[in-house]
Amino acid sequence: MIRQGRSSKEKMGKISRIGSYAIASSITENQRQPCITCTTFNILAPIYKRLDHEDQSCRESDNRVDWLTRNHRILDWLLCERSSLICLQEFWVGNQELVNLYEKRLGDAGYISFNLGRTNNRGDGLLMSVQKEYFTVIDYKELLFNDCGDRVAQLLHVKLALPISQCSNNDIGQEILFVNTHLLFPHDSSLCLVRLRQVYKILQYVESYQRERQLMPMPIILCGDWNGSKRGHVYKFLRSQGFVSSYDTAHQYTDADAHKYLLLKTALAETRAFAFLKADKEDSITYSSFCEALRQLNLFGHCHGLSDEETTDLWSQADIDGNGVLDYKEFLEQLWKPESDEGNEYRNEEHKDVSDGQREQTVGFSVKNAVLFPPEVEKGRWPEDYSLSDHARLTVVFSPIRMPCSQMTS
């Protein structure tokens, strides 16, 4: 998913993003406009691919010829596509021969690659490969969730290497943050909280990264296998934060659920929220009433809910003065702070020494196209002759555009 830049000063829960997924080689673009492409693909780790449905223990990882042949075919396609950024999930980091294969072939084609295994030696993980022709790598970070799913995420901070004709002013920001992840599969409803916590940790980490480096607003592209649908809690949460699907944008699909969510969110007035968080017959929110409210929402005290440490951390972020209570004024300032105030605070304080011309211009992206492969997937069918993976791959074409920072906060 992509985010069209927000100030690094803004808090979690007040983030505006545009979602990005990843475009097959059949797409033709107007070459007069500079474009970047992003491909995301779960390539099905050989340790999970079953060769015999009757014998569940028979895996592709036991047959070197099979997994080597399939991964060479995957690489053939990736190198034919030559996306500016490649994000893979279920990458078999536990097999050094396969790791060397990807690093060698992608490296020879001009890519810089970063791989990250899941915690507790689960065998698979993530791979990000970025074309040096398009991007200069500024920084790379790894995020370990350390949860029951042993999931991880990668953050890649890059700068556009090629000049953008529409953004020739050198003062215009041309940096991007990419994130790659693979969320836990919701085997049962109780795991929804784990998945939501994984997404929250990603967004929190991204905001922390921007804030600590005092970065200018920039696009953020989130890629990966989300293991969910548009009806799921993860998608709705991301939409509530301002994300939109690049695929939906390219195909002009609407998202009625997101609008319903915003209506419900607006209906929950701050007075009702304050009353819900405080204890009966009390005029302030205490830590115990805060925990009880989370417990009623099944966010605390559950085997997959927030831990004591995470709950304490949330409370400490709200209780700035550390007196153990939040009155109504503190509640409004710390938990219900208007988004517009934060944007003004960032612009006025963080960049008061920057000229208006520099501050108001940055690089955003318009979604030119988005394609799933195999193409039958777009019509709800799965072709029997497709054997590269048990997932479809998705590629998105983005066109960099110059835009005011005010438009990056929609």
C-alpha positions, 0 to 999 in steps of 0.5 A: 500500500502507498502513503502519499506523505504525512508529517513525521510529527503526526501520531499513530491513528492520525496517518493518511496513506494511499495503499499500494499493491503491486504490473505484468509485462503486458502493460504498456505505458506512455514512455514520455512519463517516468514511471516506477513499478512495484511487484509483490509476490508470495512465491510459496516456500518449498518447505510448505509446498506439498507434492502429494496431497495424500502424503502431507509430509511430502514437500518440494523442499525434499526434491532439489530439482523441483524447487530449483526449477520452479524458482528459476522460472520465478526469477525468469519472470521477475527479470523479464518484468524488471520492476523497480522494486520487488517484494517477495514473501515466503522466501526460503531464507533457510536454504543458502543455495536458493538465497545465493541463486536470487542474490546472484541473478538479481545482482547481475541484473542491477538489483540490491537485495535484502532478505530477512528470516522469520524469528525462531528459525521458521525457515522462510521470510522476506526479500526486497530487491531494488533496482539501482537504476531507479533508486539510491538506498538511504537506509534499511531496517528490520522489524521483528514482531516477536509474536506467536506467528514469528512474523517480520517486516522490512523497511527500505528508505530510498531516493529516486536516482533518475531526475523527474521531468515534472519535478526538476527542482532539486529542493523537491523531496524525492524520497520514498519509504517501502515496507514489505511484510507477510501477516499471520493467516487468520486460522480463527477469529482470535488471531484478528487481534494479532494481525491488527497488532502486527499492522499497528507495529508497522505503522508505529515503527514507520512513524517513529523512523520518520520522527527521529530523522525529522523527515519531510513528508514522502510517499510510503509504499506498503507491500506484502501478503496481507492474508485477508480480504477487503471485508477483514479487520486489517483492511478496514483498519488501514482504510481508516488510516487513509490507505486506499488500494492501488489496485482499486484505484487503477480499476476505479473500484469503490470501497463502501465499507470504508465510507461506512467506517468513517461515518461510524467513527464520526458518530462516536463523539469525544464525550461518549468515548471519554465516558466509555474510558472512565469508570462510573462515578469518576470524572477522570480516566484512570489506568484501571478504567483504561484497562477495563475499557480495553478488556471490554473491547477484547483488546486486553486480557486475551491470549492474543490481545495486548500484553501488559507491557504494550498496554502500559506503553499506550497509557504512558503515551497518553498520561504525559504528566505521569499523574496517573489520571487523564481529565477531559482536557488531557483526553482531548489533547492526547487521545482525541487531538484534531489531525489538522492541529498536528499538521499545522504544528509540524509545518509551523515548528519543524519547518519554520526555517524553510521557504514556502516554495521548498515546503509546499512541493514534494513528490507523490505518485499517481497510480497508472495501472495495476495487474494481477497474474495469472489474469484469470484471478481478476475474474475469480478463477484459478487456472489449473496450469499455473504452478509458480506459486499458490498466490497470484503476483501483483504489479503496480505502475506509479507515475511520480508527480509534483504535488503540494504537501497539503495534497499529501495529507488527504 
